Amino acid sequence: MRRFVALALVATTVLGACSEKDKGEEEQGAPTEACPAASPAMSTAPTLPANFPSPSETTYTSSSKAGPSTVVMAYFADDLDGAYTTYKSAFESASGYTLTKSEHDPRDAELDWSGQSTTGEVKMDWPCKGRTELTITIRPA
């Protein structure tokens, strides 16, 4: 009998922890905190593939190489829904690009693409009100 009670207690604890995690993730909505000062814009535009979508709300802050990939950091001056909708629409209308995957969660989103002899991802994180952080990874195809 003690073994059954112990097993039931362990199962209840594990299931409770999982449901609390799921509940927290489901309730995680729009950020409530104000954004700190944004990183300064790059002095020159990053090197992007031809016809790469570059909405006017995007400010590029840095660019670096990671092996054969280029990683561009930026931010979008709007919330996650605005950034996601704008970039998705821009890729759908950009000549030579195809979206291969899109995902939108409450606080982050990703758009995977191919085109112009490259593949990559625009990763979007929504840490604060009014700004979405972008990580644009560009890989040779």
Phi, psi and omega in degrees: 000318179298323179297318179297316180296317179297316179297318178296321179295317178297314180299318180296318179296314180295312180296322178296318179296319179295317182291326176295320179297312180299318180299316179297320180292321180293324183276353181288104183248216182299142177294149181253345183274149177285153180283140171288177178303138181283155174297148180291153178291151175296150179286334175230151181293145178290160176279114180243157177299160178305140178059020181294131180302130180219077181303150184296339179281357183269132174241121180274132184247334177195162178214138179213164177260142174225087188067229180279352183271153171249132179243120181249126176262140182202176169220156181245127186279064177187176179285177184299317180301318179295315180296313182298310182298317182295311181293320180299313179297319180295319177293321181294333180257355180284131179294126175091008180239146176229131173282128181257341178198143173219140180214134181227115176250176183301325184237000177207163180205159177221144171232117176260142186216165170219151179155158178054041180062027178222164168227167177172191183214141167253110178262133184239128176238137184248084186275340186205167182295129171088001180212140176241125178280137182241138169236114183253115179253126183240122181240146173294142181282000000 
